[in-house]
Amino acid sequence: MVILVYFAVIALAFFLLIVLPQRRRATAHRALLASLQVGDEVITIGGILGTIRDLDDEKIQLEVAEGVVVTVARNAIAQAVVDTPALPGDANGEVDQ
């Protein structure tokens, strides 16, 4: 009986620490992919930054430099680029002290 309680505790801990966070990440990623639009700036899983020029259900045309467009799988998009306000300082982003 005690062994079953230990097994249940371990199974519950596994579920709470591994399965639930993975489900949340997967749900958030699906929502991101569904919300993509032409003109959005994104980062791919490989770290390539670009702007979406065209998209369909499976592929995205990503402009990575002026006039350079690559085709990537829609699932290869890791995150959208969020504009953050620049800190006061010089052009290199260094803060005056």
N, C-alpha and C positions, 0 to 999 in steps of 0.2 A: 504494500500500500504506500509506503514512504517513497519507494522508487517511482511510483506513478506521480506522486506530488512533485518530486524533483523534475521528472520529465515534463510535466505540465508547466512548471515555472520556467524551465529552459526554453520550451516551445513558445511561451508567451513573450519572453525576453527577445528571442530571435525575431518574432513577428513585429514587436514594437520597435526594435532597434535596426532591423534590416529591411523588412518588407514594406512597412508603412512609409518610411522616407523615400524608398525607391518608387513607390506608387505616386507619391506627391511630385517627385521630379519628372516622372513620365507624363503625368497629367499636365504639368506646367509646360513641358516641351511640346506636347500636342497642341496646347492652347497657343503657344508662340507660333508654331507652324501654321495654324489656322488663321492667325491674325496678320500674316505677312502681306505687304502690299508693295506695288511698284513704287520705287523711290526710297524705301526703307534701307537704312545702313545696317549691315549684319556682319557677324563674324562666323566663319565656318569652323567646324570641328578641328580642322588643320591649322587654324589661326589666320586665315586669309580674310582681310577686311574688304568689303565692297558694297556697292549699291545695287539693289535689285532693279533690273531693267525690264524683265519679263518673267512671268512665272505661270506654271500650270500645276496639275495635280502631283506630278512626280519630279519635275525639273525646274531649276531656276537659272535664268541668265543673269550673271553677276558681273557688273563692271568693276574691275579691280584697279584700273588706271584709265585715263582718258583714251577712249577708243579700243580698250582691251576688255573683251567680254568673254567670260568662261562659263561653261555650263556645269552646274553641280546638282547633285540630288537634293531634293527638298529636305530630306532627313539629315543632310550634312550641315544644316544651319544650327549652330550652337546657341547663339544669343543675338539679340538686337543691340545695336550700339545706342547707348543712352548718352545724350549730350550733357556734360557736366559743366557748370560755370567755371571759368578760369579763375585761378587764385590771383590776387594782386601780386604783381611782380613783373619781371621782364618777359620777353617772348619765349624764353626757354622754360617758363613755368616756375622759375625759382622765386621764392618768396623773399622780399626785402626784410632784412633783420636789423 
